[in-house]
């Protein structure tokens, strides 16, 4: 990632990172204390990526709770909104300059036979601002 940043190109690192970065990224963070998704080492590794100069797209537009991207199939997690945010889009400075919005497409979780993850969408200008 660091090497790619040196190219000074618009870069988006997107995916299921399997990390709950902060307590606000889980409906019940106390339930995740023993899980690898919320371990200090996991969260520190994610912060190291951010500290290289990446911007986390969702948190760039909101610091609200209830911005989850994953709901387990078990115990009615979706119906109870017992979610976590583990899918992230990290923007290089050049991509951040083109960034205007981010959204979590929660509605797809209500579809028939959905994934336990929902898409995260961002808007990027074709040219820098």
TAURRA-V643250 format. One record per pair of residues at least 12 apart in sequence whose ideal C-beta (glycine too) atoms are under 7 Angstrom apart, sorted by sequence separation. I is the first residue (numbers start at 1). J is the second residue. D is the distance in whole Angstrom. If there is no record, write none. Layout:
i=I j=J d=D
i=I j=J d=D
This chain:
i=1 j=13 d=7
i=20 j=32 d=6
i=71 j=83 d=5
i=106 j=118 d=6
i=70 j=83 d=6
i=89 j=102 d=7
i=105 j=118 d=5
i=70 j=84 d=5
i=104 j=118 d=6
i=105 j=119 d=4
i=66 j=81 d=7
i=68 j=83 d=3
i=68 j=84 d=6
i=69 j=85 d=5
i=70 j=86 d=5
i=104 j=120 d=6
i=105 j=121 d=6
i=20 j=37 d=5
i=68 j=85 d=5
i=69 j=86 d=6
i=70 j=87 d=7
i=19 j=37 d=6
i=20 j=38 d=5
i=67 j=85 d=6
i=69 j=87 d=4
i=102 j=120 d=7
i=103 j=121 d=5
i=18 j=37 d=6
i=102 j=121 d=7
i=102 j=122 d=5
i=101 j=122 d=7
i=21 j=43 d=6
i=101 j=123 d=5
i=19 j=42 d=5
i=99 j=122 d=6
i=100 j=123 d=5
i=19 j=43 d=6
i=21 j=46 d=6
i=99 j=124 d=6
i=100 j=125 d=7
i=98 j=124 d=4
i=19 j=46 d=5
i=98 j=125 d=4
i=17 j=46 d=6
i=95 j=124 d=6
i=87 j=117 d=6
i=98 j=128 d=6
i=78 j=109 d=6
i=89 j=120 d=6
i=97 j=128 d=5
i=98 j=129 d=7
i=56 j=88 d=6
i=57 j=89 d=4
i=97 j=129 d=6
i=87 j=120 d=5
i=89 j=122 d=6
i=56 j=90 d=6
i=57 j=91 d=6
i=94 j=128 d=7
i=69 j=104 d=6
i=54 j=90 d=4
i=55 j=91 d=4
i=54 j=91 d=6
i=67 j=104 d=6
i=54 j=92 d=6
i=71 j=109 d=6
i=53 j=92 d=7
i=60 j=99 d=7
i=53 j=93 d=6
i=61 j=101 d=6
i=13 j=54 d=7
i=24 j=65 d=5
i=27 j=68 d=7
i=49 j=90 d=6
i=55 j=96 d=4
i=61 j=102 d=5
i=57 j=99 d=7
i=60 j=102 d=7
i=73 j=116 d=6
i=58 j=102 d=5
i=72 j=116 d=6
i=57 j=102 d=4
i=71 j=116 d=6
i=58 j=104 d=7
i=70 j=116 d=6
i=5 j=52 d=6
i=70 j=117 d=5
i=1 j=49 d=6
i=5 j=53 d=6
i=69 j=117 d=6
i=37 j=86 d=6
i=69 j=118 d=6
i=2 j=52 d=5
i=1 j=52 d=6
i=69 j=120 d=6
i=27 j=81 d=6
i=28 j=82 d=7
i=27 j=82 d=5
i=27 j=83 d=6
i=26 j=84 d=5
i=25 j=84 d=6
i=25 j=85 d=4
i=58 j=120 d=6
i=20 j=84 d=5
i=20 j=85 d=7
i=57 j=122 d=5
i=20 j=86 d=6
i=19 j=86 d=6
i=18 j=86 d=6
i=17 j=86 d=6
i=16 j=86 d=6
i=16 j=87 d=5
i=17 j=88 d=5
i=15 j=87 d=7
i=14 j=89 d=5
i=12 j=89 d=6
i=13 j=90 d=4
i=12 j=90 d=7
i=12 j=91 d=6
i=11 j=92 d=4
i=10 j=92 d=6
i=9 j=92 d=7
i=12 j=95 d=5
i=10 j=94 d=4
i=11 j=95 d=6
i=9 j=94 d=6
i=10 j=95 d=4
i=8 j=94 d=6
i=5 j=92 d=6
i=10 j=98 d=6
i=16 j=117 d=6
